[in-house]
Amino acid sequence: MRLCEALDIQRGDVVSFSGGGGKTSALVRLGYELREMGWRVLATTTTRIARKELDLFPHAAKWQWNLLQGARELEPLLDDYGLVFVYQEIRGEKVSGIPIERVSRLVDEMNADVLLVEADGSRRLPLKAPRTYEPVWPTDTTVAVPVAGLDALGQPLDSNVVYNPDPIIERYGFHEGDPIQPAWVAQIVRDETLGLKDVPATARVVPLLNKIDRPGLSMSRARKIAQMILKEPRVHSVVLGSMHNEQNPVAEVQRRIGAIVLAGGLSARMGSSKMLLPWGDRTVIEAVAQKLVAFHLADVVVVTGYKAGEISAQLKRYPVRTVFNTMYSKGEMLSSLRVGLRALDDNISAALVVMGDQPQISVRIVHRVLTTAAQGPESIVAPYYMGRRGHPILIPQRYWKALLRLRHGAPRDVINQHPITAVNVDTDSILRDIDTPEQYAFEKKLAGLE
C-alpha cells in the first residue's frame, strides 16, 4: 500500500511529521507519491534540517518574503518539478525552514495541492521525547504523523538510541540503559506530553511505526504495539510500514474496529430464542461473543430485541455491551444495524457486522477479514463462498451515514453501491445460520456437539 493511501491524504491537507525513526524518509516518500499522481506538492520545515537532505527533493527554493514575488517564482517551479522544498536560509550545514506564522499560507499562496512539514528533529534516532520548544506544528495541520522506529526495540534506553530520553525516564520510571519494550514505544507515541505533545486539536492523528522489517520483529508484535497506541482516543489509526521498501512502504493500517452483533430477531421459525439455545457448555450468543472477544476489538455491541433481558444476562461475564432495538418486532435487520451503528463511538473507524445466530463463525475467517481491511485502503470487506457473499462484513465509518439514512429495504441496498474487497473462503459457514430446528440440529452435528 502507498503511504498516501494509508494516510488518506486529500487535496488541501497540511501534513506534519514529528518524532524519530524515519520522518524525513516518510515525508519524502509521501511527496514523491503525490507528485507521481500529478499533484503540486510543497514541503518545508518549521525548525531545521541538514543541508544534505535538500538533495532528497527534486528542487529546493529560497522563500521570498514579498508574497507576489514569491508566488511568481515558486508557482512555475511547482509546474516544472511537482515537489519543491521551500526554506528560509542556509547557514553552514543547516537549513532553516519557514516561520510558523507563514507556513500555513503556503498552500494558497503558491497554488499547491498539499503541504508537507517536518515539525521537529531527532538526529536520525529511532525514538524521541520533544524538548520544551518542540514540535512546532502549523496551527492548521490537518494530518499529524508522529513517527517511531521499531528498530529501537531491545536497544538500551539511552541517548544513543533515544533523542532526549530524560522526560521518558522521569515520566514512567523506566531505568536508563534497560532494553526498550514494545509497550514503552506505545506509551511514548500516545502520550500527550511526548508523541502527541501540542498536536493541534483539529488534526487527524495517524502515527507511523516505521522499520517493521527489522530482524526478529514479528508482524503480530507490531500489531500489538499499534493496538496499544489506539487505546488513546485521539489516535485515528496507526500505519505499519518500512519507508525504504520501494514496492510496498505500508504493510498495514491498524484502525479502531468495533463489532455489531445482530441478536434482536423474533426467532419466529425456530419457535424459541435462537440466541439462548444451548451450544456446548454455553448458549449460541455466548459462543459468538467468546470468539469476538479474542480479537480485542475496540468495542463489541450486541443488539438485542426479543428476550433482551435473558440475552443480556447470558453475556454479563463477557466484555461486551448490549443495546436494545425498540423496533425489533418488525423483524428487519436494518433497524438493528442502525441501532448498533448509533451505539458505536465516533472514533470507531469501521464496524464488523456479525450475525448472532452463526455460532459456527470461523475465527480464521474473521482474522482474514480484519487483516484484509488492514492491508488496503478503507473499503467494505466481505467473505465470499463460490460467488455468494456472507458474514461477517466490515463496513468503514464513511458508509454509516448512508445506512442510517436508509428507512426501508436492507443493508445490502447500500453495501452494493460501494466498492467491496472480497475475501474468498473455502467454507459455506459464512452463509449458514440456525433459523429452524432442522438447521440448528445440522449445525450442532457439524460442530461435533451431537
C-alpha positions as CSV (number, residue, x, y, z in Angstrom):
1,M,0.0,0.0,0.0
2,R,1.2,3.5,-0.7
3,L,1.7,6.0,2.2
4,C,-0.7,8.5,0.6
5,E,-3.5,5.8,0.7
6,A,-2.6,4.8,4.3
7,L,-2.8,8.4,5.5
8,D,-5.9,9.1,3.3
9,I,-4.4,12.4,2.0
10,Q,-6.7,14.8,0.4
11,R,-6.1,18.0,-1.6
12,G,-5.6,21.0,0.7
13,D,-4.1,18.9,3.5
14,V,-1.3,20.2,5.7
15,V,0.6,17.0,6.7
16,S,3.0,17.4,9.6
17,F,5.6,14.9,10.8
18,S,7.2,14.6,14.2
19,G,9.2,12.1,16.2
20,G,12.1,9.9,15.2
21,G,12.8,6.8,13.2
22,G,12.3,8.0,9.6
23,K,10.1,11.0,9.5
24,T,12.2,12.6,6.8
25,S,12.0,9.4,4.7
26,A,8.3,9.3,5.2
27,L,7.8,13.0,4.2
28,V,9.9,12.5,1.1
29,R,8.2,9.2,0.2
30,L,4.8,10.8,0.5
31,G,5.9,13.8,-1.6
32,Y,7.1,11.6,-4.5
33,E,3.9,9.5,-4.4
34,L,1.7,12.6,-4.7
35,R,4.0,14.1,-7.4
36,E,3.6,10.9,-9.4
37,M,-0.2,11.4,-9.2
38,G,0.2,14.8,-10.8
39,W,-0.2,16.8,-7.5
40,R,1.7,20.1,-6.9
41,V,3.5,19.4,-3.6
42,L,5.2,21.9,-1.3
43,A,7.5,20.8,1.5
44,T,9.2,22.7,4.3
45,T,10.2,22.5,7.9
46,T,9.3,24.7,10.9
47,T,12.7,24.0,12.5
48,R,15.9,23.0,10.7
49,I,17.1,20.1,8.6
50,A,20.6,19.0,7.5
51,R,21.7,20.7,4.3
52,K,22.3,17.4,2.6
53,E,18.7,16.5,2.9
54,L,17.8,19.1,0.3
55,D,19.2,16.6,-2.2
56,L,16.3,14.3,-1.4
57,F,13.9,16.7,-3.3
58,P,13.6,17.3,-7.0
59,H,14.1,21.0,-6.3
60,A,14.7,23.4,-3.3
61,A,14.0,27.1,-3.4
62,K,14.5,30.0,-1.1
63,W,11.3,31.6,0.1
64,Q,10.7,35.2,-1.0
65,W,9.2,37.5,1.7
66,N,7.4,39.5,-0.9
67,L,4.3,37.4,-1.5
68,L,3.8,38.5,-5.1
69,Q,7.4,37.9,-6.0
70,G,7.3,34.5,-4.1
71,A,4.3,33.4,-6.0
72,R,5.7,34.4,-9.3
73,E,8.9,32.4,-8.7
74,L,7.5,29.3,-6.9
75,E,4.4,28.6,-9.0
76,P,6.4,27.9,-12.1
77,L,8.8,25.6,-10.1
78,L,5.8,23.6,-9.0
79,D,4.8,23.2,-12.6
80,D,8.3,22.1,-13.5
81,Y,9.2,19.9,-10.6
82,G,5.9,18.8,-8.9
83,L,7.7,18.6,-5.5
84,V,9.5,21.6,-4.2
85,F,11.1,22.2,-0.8
86,V,11.0,25.8,0.5
87,Y,13.4,27.2,3.0
88,Q,14.3,30.5,4.6
89,E,18.1,30.3,4.7
90,I,21.1,28.1,4.7
91,R,23.8,28.5,7.4
92,G,26.7,26.1,7.3
93,E,25.2,22.6,7.2
94,K,21.8,23.6,8.5
95,V,18.7,24.7,6.6
96,S,16.1,26.9,8.3
97,G,12.5,26.4,7.4
98,I,9.6,28.8,7.1
99,P,8.5,30.7,10.2
100,I,5.4,29.1,11.8
101,E,3.2,32.1,11.1
102,R,4.0,31.9,7.3
103,V,3.8,28.1,6.8
104,S,0.0,27.7,6.7
105,R,-0.4,30.3,4.0
106,L,1.9,28.5,1.5
107,V,-0.7,26.2,0.0
108,D,-3.0,29.0,-1.0
109,E,-0.3,31.5,-2.0
110,M,1.6,29.0,-4.2
111,N,-1.5,27.3,-5.6
112,A,-0.3,24.0,-4.3
113,D,-2.3,20.8,-3.7
114,V,-0.8,19.8,-0.4
115,L,1.9,21.0,2.1
116,L,4.3,18.6,3.9
117,V,6.0,19.8,7.0
118,E,8.8,18.4,9.2
119,A,7.9,19.7,12.7
120,D,11.0,18.7,14.7
121,G,14.4,17.0,14.6
122,S,15.7,13.8,16.2
123,R,19.3,13.4,15.0
124,R,18.2,10.4,13.0
125,L,17.5,8.4,16.2
126,P,14.5,5.9,16.2
127,L,12.7,7.4,19.2
128,K,12.5,10.8,20.8
129,A,10.9,12.9,23.5
130,P,10.3,16.5,22.5
131,R,12.1,19.4,24.1
132,T,10.1,22.3,25.6
133,Y,10.1,24.3,22.3
134,E,9.0,21.5,20.0
135,P,7.3,20.1,18.0
136,V,6.5,23.2,16.0
137,W,3.1,22.2,14.5
138,P,1.4,24.5,12.0
139,T,-1.8,25.5,13.6
140,D,-3.9,24.3,10.7
141,T,-2.3,20.9,10.4
142,T,-4.9,18.5,9.1
143,V,-2.9,15.3,9.4
144,A,-0.4,14.8,12.3
145,V,2.0,11.9,11.9
146,P,4.1,11.1,15.0
147,V,6.8,8.7,13.8
148,A,8.7,6.0,15.8
149,G,11.3,3.5,14.5
150,L,10.7,-0.1,15.7
151,D,14.5,-0.7,15.4
152,A,14.6,0.8,18.9
153,L,13.1,-2.4,20.3
154,G,15.5,-4.2,22.5
155,Q,18.1,-1.5,22.4
156,P,19.1,0.4,25.5
157,L,17.0,3.4,26.7
158,D,19.8,6.0,26.5
159,S,20.8,9.0,24.4
160,N,22.5,6.8,21.8
161,V,19.0,5.4,20.8
162,V,16.5,8.0,22.1
163,Y,16.7,11.7,21.4
164,N,16.2,13.5,24.8
165,P,15.4,10.3,26.9
166,D,15.2,12.1,30.3
167,P,11.5,13.1,30.0
168,I,10.6,9.5,29.2
169,I,12.6,8.1,32.2
170,E,11.2,10.7,34.5
171,R,7.5,10.3,33.4
172,Y,7.4,6.5,33.5
173,G,10.2,5.5,35.9
174,F,12.0,3.4,33.3
175,H,15.6,2.6,34.1
176,E,18.2,4.2,31.8
177,G,20.0,1.5,29.8
178,D,17.3,-1.1,30.1
179,P,16.1,-2.7,26.8
180,I,13.2,-0.8,25.2
181,Q,10.0,-2.8,25.3
182,P,7.1,-2.8,22.9
183,A,4.7,-1.3,25.5
184,W,7.2,1.5,26.1
185,V,7.1,2.5,22.4
186,A,3.3,2.6,22.5
187,Q,3.3,4.7,25.7
188,I,5.7,7.2,24.2
189,V,3.8,7.6,20.9
190,R,0.4,8.0,22.5
191,D,1.5,10.2,25.5
192,E,0.1,13.8,25.3
193,T,3.3,15.2,26.7
194,L,5.6,13.1,24.4
195,G,4.4,11.7,21.0
196,L,1.2,13.8,20.9
197,K,2.6,17.0,22.5
198,D,0.9,20.1,21.3
199,V,-0.8,18.4,18.3
200,P,-3.5,20.8,17.0
201,A,-6.9,19.8,18.3
202,T,-8.5,19.6,14.8
203,A,-5.7,17.4,13.3
204,R,-6.3,13.8,12.4
205,V,-3.6,11.8,14.3
206,V,-2.1,8.9,12.4
207,P,1.1,7.6,14.0
208,L,3.6,5.8,11.7
209,L,5.5,2.8,13.1
210,N,8.5,2.5,10.8
211,K,11.0,-0.2,10.1
212,I,8.7,-3.1,10.8
213,D,11.0,-5.2,8.7
214,R,13.8,-5.2,11.3
215,P,15.2,-8.7,12.0
216,G,13.4,-10.5,14.8
217,L,10.2,-8.4,14.7
218,S,7.0,-10.3,14.0
219,M,4.0,-8.7,12.4
220,S,1.9,-9.8,15.4
221,R,4.1,-7.8,17.8
222,A,4.0,-4.7,15.6
223,R,0.2,-5.0,15.5
224,K,0.0,-5.3,19.3
225,I,2.0,-2.0,19.6
226,A,-0.4,-0.4,17.2
227,Q,-3.4,-1.6,19.2
228,M,-1.9,-0.3,22.4
229,I,-1.5,3.1,20.7
230,L,-5.1,3.0,19.6
231,K,-6.2,3.0,23.3
232,E,-5.7,6.7,23.1
233,P,-8.9,8.2,21.7
234,R,-7.2,11.0,19.8
235,V,-5.4,8.5,17.6
236,H,-7.4,7.8,14.4
237,S,-5.3,4.9,13.0
238,V,-1.7,3.5,13.1
239,V,0.4,2.9,10.0
240,L,2.8,0.0,10.0
241,G,5.5,0.1,7.3
242,S,9.1,0.4,6.1
243,M,9.7,3.6,4.2
244,H,12.7,2.2,2.4
245,N,10.6,-0.6,0.8
246,E,10.3,0.6,-2.7
247,Q,7.3,-1.5,-3.7
248,N,5.1,-1.6,-0.5
249,P,6.1,1.1,2.0
250,V,3.0,0.3,4.1
251,A,2.2,-3.2,5.2
252,E,-1.0,-2.5,7.2
253,V,-3.1,0.3,8.7
254,Q,-4.4,-0.7,12.1
255,R,-7.7,1.0,12.8
256,R,-10.1,1.1,15.8
257,I,-12.6,-1.6,14.8
258,G,-16.0,-2.3,16.6
259,A,-18.3,-5.2,16.2
260,I,-22.1,-5.2,15.9
261,V,-23.7,-8.5,16.7
262,L,-27.3,-8.7,15.4
263,A,-29.2,-10.6,18.1
264,G,-32.6,-8.9,18.2
265,G,-34.8,-11.1,15.9
266,L,-38.1,-12.7,16.8
267,S,-36.8,-16.3,16.1
268,A,-40.3,-17.0,14.6
269,R,-39.3,-20.0,12.6
270,M,-37.3,-21.5,15.5
271,G,-40.2,-21.2,17.9
272,S,-37.9,-20.0,20.7
273,S,-35.0,-17.6,21.0
274,K,-32.1,-18.7,18.8
275,M,-29.6,-16.8,20.9
276,L,-30.5,-18.7,24.1
277,L,-30.2,-22.2,22.6
278,P,-27.5,-24.5,24.0
279,W,-24.2,-24.6,22.2
280,G,-21.9,-27.0,24.0
281,D,-21.4,-25.7,27.6
282,R,-22.8,-22.2,26.7
283,T,-25.5,-20.6,24.6
284,V,-25.4,-19.6,20.9
285,I,-24.9,-15.9,21.7
286,E,-22.2,-16.7,24.2
287,A,-20.3,-18.8,21.5
288,V,-20.4,-15.8,19.1
289,A,-19.3,-13.3,21.8
290,Q,-16.5,-15.5,23.0
291,K,-14.9,-15.7,19.6
292,L,-15.1,-12.0,19.0
293,V,-13.7,-11.1,22.4
294,A,-10.5,-13.0,21.4
295,F,-9.7,-10.3,18.8
296,H,-9.5,-7.5,21.4
297,L,-11.7,-5.2,19.3
298,A,-12.3,-1.6,20.4
299,D,-15.9,-2.3,21.2
300,V,-18.4,-5.2,20.8
301,V,-22.1,-4.2,20.8
302,V,-24.8,-6.8,20.9
303,V,-28.1,-5.5,19.6
304,T,-31.0,-7.2,21.4
305,G,-34.8,-7.3,21.0
306,Y,-36.7,-10.5,21.7
307,K,-35.7,-11.9,25.1
308,A,-33.4,-9.0,25.6
309,G,-33.1,-9.4,29.4
310,E,-32.2,-13.0,29.2
311,I,-29.6,-12.5,26.5
312,S,-28.0,-9.6,28.4
313,A,-27.8,-11.9,31.5
314,Q,-26.0,-14.5,29.5
315,L,-23.4,-12.0,28.4
316,K,-22.6,-10.5,31.7
317,R,-19.3,-12.3,32.0
318,Y,-18.0,-11.1,28.6
319,P,-16.5,-7.6,27.8
320,V,-19.4,-6.7,25.5
321,R,-22.2,-4.1,25.6
322,T,-25.9,-4.8,24.9
323,V,-28.3,-2.2,23.3
324,F,-32.0,-2.7,22.8
325,N,-33.7,-2.2,19.5
326,T,-37.2,-0.9,20.2
327,M,-38.2,-1.8,16.6
328,Y,-37.2,-5.5,16.9
329,S,-40.8,-6.8,16.5
330,K,-40.8,-5.7,12.8
331,G,-38.1,-8.2,12.2
332,E,-35.9,-6.0,10.0
333,M,-32.1,-6.4,10.1
334,L,-31.7,-2.8,9.0
335,S,-33.3,-1.4,12.2
336,S,-30.9,-3.5,14.4
337,L,-27.9,-2.5,12.4
338,R,-28.8,1.2,12.7
339,V,-29.2,0.8,16.5
340,G,-25.7,-0.8,16.6
341,L,-24.1,1.9,14.5
342,R,-25.5,4.7,16.7
343,A,-24.1,2.9,19.7
344,L,-20.5,3.0,18.5
345,D,-18.3,5.9,19.4
346,D,-17.3,8.4,16.7
347,N,-13.7,7.3,16.9
348,I,-14.5,3.8,15.7
349,S,-13.2,3.5,12.1
350,A,-15.2,0.5,10.9
351,A,-17.9,-1.9,12.2
352,L,-17.7,-5.7,11.8
353,V,-21.3,-6.8,11.3
354,V,-21.8,-10.3,12.8
355,M,-24.9,-12.4,12.8
356,G,-25.9,-13.6,16.3
357,D,-27.3,-16.9,15.0
358,Q,-23.9,-18.0,13.5
359,P,-22.2,-19.7,16.4
360,Q,-20.0,-21.6,13.9
361,I,-18.4,-18.3,12.9
362,S,-14.8,-19.1,11.9
363,V,-12.0,-17.3,13.9
364,R,-9.8,-17.9,10.8
365,I,-12.3,-16.0,8.5
366,V,-12.7,-13.2,11.0
367,H,-8.9,-12.8,11.1
368,R,-8.7,-12.8,7.3
369,V,-11.4,-10.1,7.0
370,L,-9.7,-7.9,9.6
371,T,-6.2,-8.5,8.0
372,T,-7.5,-7.7,4.5
373,A,-9.0,-4.5,5.8
374,A,-5.7,-3.5,7.4
375,Q,-3.7,-4.2,4.2
376,G,-5.6,-2.0,1.9
377,P,-7.3,1.4,1.7
378,E,-10.6,1.7,3.5
379,S,-13.3,-0.3,1.8
380,I,-16.1,-2.7,2.6
381,V,-14.6,-6.1,3.2
382,A,-16.8,-9.3,3.0
383,P,-16.2,-13.0,2.7
384,Y,-17.4,-14.9,-0.4
385,Y,-18.0,-18.6,-0.9
386,M,-18.4,-19.6,-4.6
387,G,-19.5,-16.1,-5.5
388,R,-22.0,-15.7,-2.7
389,R,-21.4,-13.1,0.0
390,G,-21.8,-13.9,3.6
391,H,-20.9,-12.6,7.1
392,P,-19.2,-11.1,8.9
393,I,-18.9,-7.9,6.8
394,L,-16.7,-5.0,7.7
395,I,-18.2,-1.6,6.9
396,P,-16.0,1.6,7.3
397,Q,-17.4,4.6,9.0
398,R,-17.6,6.6,5.8
399,Y,-20.6,4.4,4.7
400,W,-22.5,4.6,8.0
401,K,-24.4,7.8,7.2
402,A,-25.9,6.1,4.1
403,L,-27.1,3.2,6.2
404,L,-28.5,5.4,8.9
405,R,-30.4,7.4,6.3
406,L,-31.9,4.3,4.8
407,R,-35.5,3.9,6.0
408,H,-36.7,0.9,4.1
409,G,-35.1,-2.1,2.5
410,A,-31.9,-4.0,3.6
411,P,-28.3,-3.1,4.3
412,R,-27.3,-4.7,1.0
413,D,-29.1,-1.8,-0.8
414,V,-26.3,0.5,0.5
415,I,-23.4,-2.1,0.5
416,N,-23.9,-3.0,-3.1
417,Q,-23.5,0.6,-4.2
418,H,-19.9,0.8,-3.0
419,P,-16.6,-1.0,-3.7
420,I,-16.2,-4.3,-1.9
421,T,-13.0,-6.1,-1.2
422,A,-13.7,-9.8,-1.4
423,V,-12.2,-12.5,0.8
424,N,-12.7,-15.8,-0.9
425,V,-13.1,-18.6,1.6
426,D,-13.4,-22.4,1.3
427,T,-16.3,-23.0,3.6
428,D,-20.0,-22.1,3.3
429,S,-20.2,-21.5,7.0
430,I,-20.4,-17.7,6.2
431,L,-23.8,-18.4,4.6
432,R,-25.3,-20.7,7.2
433,D,-27.4,-19.8,10.2
434,I,-29.9,-21.6,12.5
435,D,-33.3,-20.2,11.6
436,T,-35.1,-23.5,12.0
437,P,-34.9,-26.5,14.4
438,E,-33.6,-28.6,11.5
439,Q,-30.8,-26.1,10.7
440,Y,-29.9,-26.0,14.4
441,A,-29.6,-29.7,14.6
442,F,-27.5,-29.8,11.5
443,E,-25.1,-27.1,12.7
444,K,-24.7,-28.9,16.1
445,K,-23.8,-32.1,14.3
446,L,-21.2,-30.3,12.1
447,A,-19.7,-28.7,15.2
448,G,-19.5,-32.1,16.9
449,L,-21.9,-31.2,19.6
450,E,-24.4,-34.0,18.9
